Amino acid sequence: MIYTFIIAQPRQKIAQLKRVRTVSAYGRTEAEARRAFKGLPLVLKSRTPDNQEDAA
């Protein structure tokens, strides 16, 4: 899965952010993906299967 996170403090409203910054990482679990950004305050935005086929 590809996990996308917003860099923000927990319970912080998106409207309070001066700039929305996102990061993405591959991992079998959310915890594994979070380890790629150890130390950053992350809020899960989305997860996408890594084998997603194009809808055509």
C-alpha positions in Angstrom: 0.0 0.0 0.0 1.0 3.6 -0.6 0.2 5.7 2.4 -0.1 9.5 2.2 0.2 11.7 5.3 -0.3 15.3 6.0 2.4 16.8 8.2 0.3 18.3 11.0 -0.1 18.0 14.8 -2.8 15.6 15.9 -6.2 17.3 16.3 -5.0 20.3 14.3 -7.6 21.5 11.8 -6.6 21.6 8.1 -8.0 25.2 8.0 -5.4 26.1 10.7 -2.5 25.1 8.5 -0.6 27.9 6.7 0.6 25.4 4.2 -0.5 21.8 3.5 2.5 19.5 3.2 2.1 15.8 2.3 4.5 12.9 2.2 3.9 9.4 0.9 5.6 6.1 1.6 5.2 2.4 0.7 4.5 -0.1 3.5 2.7 -3.3 4.2 1.1 -1.5 7.2 0.5 2.1 8.2 3.0 1.7 11.1 5.7 0.5 8.6 5.0 3.5 6.3 5.1 5.9 9.3 8.6 4.7 10.2 9.9 6.2 7.0 9.2 9.6 8.6 10.1 9.0 12.2 9.9 12.2 14.2 7.4 14.0 12.0 3.9 14.7 13.3 1.7 12.8 10.7 -2.0 12.5 10.1 -3.2 9.8 7.7 -4.7 11.2 4.5 -5.2 8.2 2.3 -4.0 4.7 1.4 -3.9 3.3 -2.1 -3.2 -0.3 -3.1 0.1 -0.5 -4.9 -1.3 -2.8 -7.5 -4.2 -0.5 -8.5 -5.1 -1.0 -12.2 -5.9 1.9 -14.5 -9.6 2.3 -15.0 -9.9 2.6 -18.8 
